[in-house]
Amino acid sequence: MTTLLLTGYSDTFSPLGDVTSERMREYAKKNGYEFHCFRTNGSGIEATWDKVASTIYFLAAFDRVLWIDADQLITNPDITHDYSSGFHASLDWGKDALTRYDFSAGAYLATKECLPLFEELWTMRDECIGRGEWEQTPMRELFKKQPEMLRVHPRRTFNAVSGEVHPDVVDPWQPGDWAVHLTMVPLEQRLELLKTYA
């Protein structure tokens, strides 16, 4: 089964992404995955939609795409996600995420069978961008129509958010977790947190 580890970030995020993507590259090599990091230069398209386009492109060539946001740092390279079918993500980090559809798209594993769903999601982009909406909300709605493909894991499986970023983080990152998600705070604070977790 072929797997691509995929990430991407803008020039603005390069002080963070240059570090986290190197850790991802090492992880991919260790596990026999291909690795690709796309770069954006302020094209005006929200980076989350670049993620959707890249997932579509690479699912045509790989059996699985493991996406990781550039603000996630792999902290335990011994953990692998060996799921062979469906879409795998974690419950979102906050107290308001209570249903299986409240997953985070900060890291996910998508198999080839998810390609039609991502293609449908891409057709919704202009309308969503016009409303200022990221990809995650319509993605959740699409999975409600195809729940058999969705597997939502506990928060720390794919989305272990640092407890230092927000007081409402439920079940924050713990030593031994696969990765820490440095989200919800300005870039300067993420860089300081990166020093702690690296």
C-alpha positions in Angstrom: 0.0 0.0 0.0 1.5 3.3 -1.1 1.3 6.3 1.3 2.2 9.9 0.9 2.8 12.2 3.8 1.6 15.6 2.7 1.9 19.1 4.2 2.1 22.6 3.0 2.5 26.2 4.2 3.0 29.8 3.1 6.1 31.9 3.2 4.7 33.6 6.3 4.7 30.2 8.1 8.1 29.2 6.9 9.9 29.7 10.3 7.5 27.1 11.7 7.0 24.9 8.7 10.7 24.6 7.8 11.2 22.8 11.2 8.0 20.7 11.4 8.2 19.6 7.7 11.8 18.3 8.3 10.5 16.2 11.1 7.7 15.0 8.8 10.2 14.1 6.1 12.2 12.0 8.6 9.0 10.3 9.7 8.0 9.5 6.2 11.4 8.0 5.4 11.4 5.9 8.5 8.0 4.4 7.5 8.6 4.0 3.8 6.2 6.8 2.8 6.7 9.3 0.1 6.8 12.9 1.3 5.7 16.1 -0.4 5.5 19.7 1.0 3.8 22.3 -1.2 4.5 26.0 -0.7 2.2 28.9 -1.2 3.2 32.5 -1.7 0.1 34.4 -0.8 -1.9 33.4 -3.9 -5.1 34.6 -2.2 -6.5 31.0 -1.9 -6.9 30.0 1.6 -4.2 27.4 2.4 -6.9 25.0 3.6 -8.2 24.8 0.1 -4.7 24.2 -1.3 -4.8 21.2 1.1 -8.0 19.9 -0.6 -6.6 20.3 -4.1 -3.3 18.5 -3.2 -5.1 15.6 -1.5 -7.2 15.1 -4.7 -4.1 15.3 -6.9 -2.1 12.8 -4.8 -5.0 10.3 -4.1 -5.0 9.7 -7.8 -1.4 8.3 -7.5 -1.3 6.9 -3.9 -3.4 4.5 -1.9 -3.4 6.8 1.1 -2.6 10.4 1.9 -1.6 11.3 5.4 -2.1 15.1 5.8 -0.4 17.0 8.6 -0.8 20.8 9.1 2.4 22.6 9.2 1.8 23.7 12.8 1.9 20.1 14.0 5.2 18.7 15.2 5.7 14.9 15.3 6.8 14.1 18.8 6.6 10.3 18.7 7.9 8.9 15.4 7.3 5.3 16.6 3.5 5.7 16.2 2.0 4.8 12.8 -1.5 5.0 11.4 -1.9 1.8 9.4 -5.6 2.1 8.4 -6.3 0.8 4.9 -9.7 2.2 4.2 -11.8 5.3 4.9 -11.1 8.7 6.3 -9.5 8.9 9.7 -9.3 12.0 11.9 -9.7 13.0 15.6 -12.4 14.7 17.5 -11.7 18.4 17.5 -9.9 19.9 20.5 -12.7 22.0 22.2 -15.5 21.3 24.6 -18.0 22.1 21.9 -16.8 19.1 19.8 -19.2 16.4 21.0 -20.3 14.4 17.9 -18.5 12.2 15.5 -18.8 14.9 12.9 -16.9 17.5 15.0 -13.5 16.2 13.8 -10.4 18.3 13.1 -8.8 18.3 9.7 -5.5 19.4 11.1 -4.2 15.9 10.5 -6.0 13.1 8.7 -5.5 9.9 6.8 -7.6 9.6 3.6 -7.6 6.5 1.4 -8.3 6.3 -2.3 -12.0 5.5 -1.7 -12.3 9.1 -0.3 -11.3 10.7 -3.6 -15.0 11.3 -4.8 -15.7 13.1 -1.6 -12.7 15.4 -1.9 -13.6 16.1 -5.5 -17.1 17.1 -4.4 -15.6 19.3 -1.6 -13.5 21.0 -4.2 -16.6 22.0 -6.3 -17.9 23.8 -3.2 -14.7 26.0 -2.7 -15.8 29.2 -4.4 -19.1 29.4 -2.4 -17.3 28.5 0.8 -14.5 31.0 0.3 -17.1 33.7 -0.5 -18.6 33.0 3.0 -15.1 33.0 4.6 -15.4 29.3 5.4 -12.5 26.9 5.7 -12.7 23.4 4.2 -13.5 21.8 7.5 -17.2 22.8 7.8 -18.3 21.6 4.4 -16.1 18.5 4.8 -18.0 17.6 8.0 -21.3 18.1 6.2 -20.2 15.8 3.3 -19.3 13.0 5.7 -22.8 13.2 7.2 -24.0 12.0 3.8 -21.4 9.2 3.7 -20.8 8.2 7.3 -19.6 4.7 6.4 -16.3 6.3 5.3 -15.7 8.3 8.5 -13.7 7.1 11.5 -13.3 9.7 14.3 -10.6 8.8 16.8 -10.0 10.2 20.2 -8.6 13.7 20.2 -5.0 12.9 20.8 -4.7 10.3 18.0 -4.4 12.9 15.3 -5.0 16.2 17.0 -3.2 16.5 20.3 -3.4 20.2 20.9 -1.1 21.8 23.4 -2.8 22.8 26.6 -0.9 26.1 26.5 -2.8 27.4 23.5 -6.3 27.7 25.0 -8.0 27.1 28.4 -10.7 25.0 26.8 -8.5 22.3 25.3 -10.0 19.0 26.1 -7.5 16.1 26.7 -4.3 18.1 25.7 -1.1 16.7 24.3 0.8 14.3 26.6 4.3 12.9 26.4 4.2 9.9 24.1 1.6 11.3 21.8 2.2 11.1 18.0 2.2 14.9 17.4 1.5 18.2 19.0 -0.8 20.7 17.3 0.4 24.3 17.9 -2.8 26.0 16.9 -5.0 28.9 17.9 -2.2 31.3 18.8 -0.1 33.9 16.9 2.9 32.6 14.9 5.4 34.1 17.4 3.8 32.1 20.3 3.8 29.0 18.1 7.5 29.4 17.5 8.1 29.7 21.3 6.1 26.6 21.9 8.0 24.8 19.1 11.2 25.2 21.1 9.6 23.5 24.0 8.2 20.5 22.1 11.1 20.1 19.7 
